[in-house]
Amino acid sequence: MAVPLRASSPASTVLVCGGAGYIGAHMCKQLAEAGHTPVTFDNLSTGHRWAVKWGPLVEGDLLDEMKLADVFAEYRIATVMHFAARSLVGESVVQPGLYFRNNVTGTLNLLEAMRAANVRSLIFSSTAAVYGIPEYTPLDELHPTRPINPYGWSKLMAEQLIAEYAQAHGLRAACLRYFNAVGADSEGEIGEAHEPETHLVPNIIKAALEPDAEPVTIFGNDYDTPDGTCIRDYVHVEDLCAAHLLAMEYLARHEGGHAFNLGTGSGSSVGEVLAACRALLGGKPQATISSRRPGDPVRLVASAEKARSELGWAPRHTLADAIKHASAWHRAQIEY
Ligand code: UFG
């Protein structure tokens, strides 16, 4: 078993919207290991059919209300985990409509389908992007929410919809605000496969492992940080998923809507991540410095104290573990 789990919730059917994507697929594995049946609902626009291995796949779109109603009629769903979203900040700036339609209207349709089917437990993938530019760090859940891009706004608007449904319709909901998800399944069964890949750790790994790869690009080394590069809070995907299982148990005991930050509480700079990767990848890859990427906050580090005290969550993996697992996954993809 990848992560020691507390399988204390009774076995149930969990609808995993976006279960064919990076975090959703890891979630399906943990749900199955804990004795639950994950039913994936995914339009496969960014997810992969091959990633759905731990339960049935219903190919469908959150914008298709009939299809959503069908899935609730077909399965006796106890809890919904909602990972299905567009999630690239840069893309959201040039195509805001895509983000509001998928992430906000999609969530509204899901909430309506849940209400109609009387399903009252929702775990929602939110993001540190709801906070915008930090006024202080580490960021706790009381920090003002002032997104600086359509992606962050779409997630904050979805959180607001969820809060209103909790208030009006007795929905129980946990909005989990992820910091930077990294890593892959520690047993090598699933991993990250974005097209195009924009995230730091997979880009470094690809630059190190793929034949004839270009050097990785570092977006700016003139920030006000010790080495001049941006600082992020990298949290292993298995730890993120473990928090969802704990949130499911939490909602069995608590009414209303709740928000939790999920991060390690410790930041690493881009330079430190590169050094950690090089230490594990034979000194590779080469790196080049380019100008800053628009919209990158200098420092995003979570206070996950609330998740620790209320959910009983503690990340178990280090950044080195995440790099090790992600590089094993990428190596296997290249060999395959
Ligand atoms: N970076 C590079 N080179 C790369 C890729 C990234 O230098 O090839 C840098 C970025 O500029 C940033 C850091 O590495 O400083 C992390 O970038 P990522 O793209 O890996 O992650 P982000 O912090 O931009 O994004 C994460 C989530 C988003 C979320 C955002 C909130 O992946 O979903 O945090 O700010 F919206």
Residues whose N, C-alpha, C, O or C-beta is under 5 A from the ligand:
A	BS01	UFG	S87 V89 T127 A128 A129 F179 N180 T198 H199 L200 V201 N203 T217 I218 F219 C230 V270 R293 D296
